[in-house]
């Protein structure tokens, strides 16, 4: 059984730096275990038909997090080479 008073007493006895670390740890636990319910894409998430890569990316909210050329995925190597050449051309 958890005894809140005893935990508070133990925390108060810790140095400020340790208390700050404890608060950071509590924030980490909150983020991990108390995430708000998000609407998920489960329309085709069955054992026979798992989520597609696009559905997983949509759920992760990573799509649209940067702006780039629309066809970058087809010519990224040439873009990367141009950037590297311009950055390290002085060598």
SEPA-714521 format. One record per residue (C-alpha): x, y, z; residue number from 0. Coordinates in Angstrom, 2 decimals. Layout:
BEGIN
         x         y         z   doke
         X         Y         Z    NUM
...
//
This chain:
BEGIN
         x         y         z   doke
      0.00      0.00      0.00      0
      1.27      3.46     -0.89      1
      1.69      5.88      2.01      2
      1.58      9.38      0.51      3
      2.70     11.11      3.70      4
      5.82      8.96      3.92      5
      6.63      9.60      0.24      6
      6.18     13.36      0.72      7
      8.49     13.26      3.73      8
     11.13     11.35      1.76      9
     10.89     13.78     -1.16     10
     11.20     16.80      1.13     11
     14.41     15.33      2.59     12
     16.03     15.13     -0.85     13
     18.25     17.94     -2.15     14
     16.66     20.34     -4.67     15
     18.54     18.78     -7.59     16
     17.18     15.34     -6.73     17
     13.66     16.76     -6.36     18
     13.97     18.33     -9.82     19
     15.07     14.98    -11.26     20
     12.11     13.33     -9.58     21
      9.74     15.86    -11.16     22
     11.28     15.19    -14.57     23
     10.81     11.46    -14.02     24
      7.18     11.97    -13.03     25
      6.61     14.02    -16.20     26
      8.15     11.22    -18.24     27
      5.85      8.67    -16.61     28
      2.82     10.88    -17.23     29
      3.68     11.17    -20.90     30
      4.14      7.44    -21.18     31
      1.14      6.23    -19.22     32
     -1.37      9.08    -19.25     33
     -1.45      9.94    -22.94     34
     -4.78     11.43    -23.99     35
     -6.97      9.27    -26.14     36
     -6.42     10.13    -29.77     37
     -8.72      9.09    -32.54     38
     -7.04      6.21    -34.27     39
     -7.38      4.80    -37.72     40
     -8.68      1.32    -37.06     41
    -11.05      0.87    -39.96     42
     -8.86     -1.80    -41.55     43
     -6.84     -2.88    -38.50     44
     -7.78     -6.53    -38.29     45
     -5.62     -9.64    -38.01     46
     -6.19    -10.25    -41.72     47
     -5.56     -6.64    -42.77     48
     -3.08     -4.72    -40.56     49
     -2.74     -0.94    -40.73     50
     -1.00      0.38    -43.79     51
      2.17      2.41    -43.50     52
      0.21      5.53    -44.44     53
     -2.32      4.86    -41.66     54
      0.47      4.41    -39.12     55
      2.13      7.66    -40.24     56
     -1.19      9.49    -40.10     57
     -1.69      8.29    -36.52     58
      1.83      9.43    -35.57     59
      1.03     12.93    -36.87     60
      4.38     13.07    -38.68     61
      2.87     13.74    -42.08     62
      3.09     17.42    -42.85     63
      5.56     18.19    -40.08     64
      8.05     19.70    -42.56     65
      7.81     21.49    -45.85     66
      9.78     20.25    -48.81     67
      9.50     19.82    -52.53     68
      6.56     17.58    -53.43     69
      8.76     15.21    -55.45     70
     11.68     15.15    -53.04     71
     11.34     11.41    -52.47     72
     12.17     10.73    -56.11     73
     15.25     12.95    -56.40     74
     16.54     13.33    -52.84     75
     20.00     12.06    -53.78     76
     20.64     14.88    -56.25     77
     19.28     17.46    -53.77     78
     21.51     16.07    -51.03     79
     24.53     16.07    -53.34     80
     23.90     19.70    -54.30     81
     23.62     20.74    -50.65     82
     26.77     18.87    -49.68     83
     28.68     20.31    -52.63     84
     27.67     23.84    -51.74     85
     28.48     23.30    -48.06     86
     31.84     21.56    -48.53     87
     32.91     23.00    -51.89     88
     35.84     24.81    -50.29     89
     37.76     21.58    -49.61     90
//
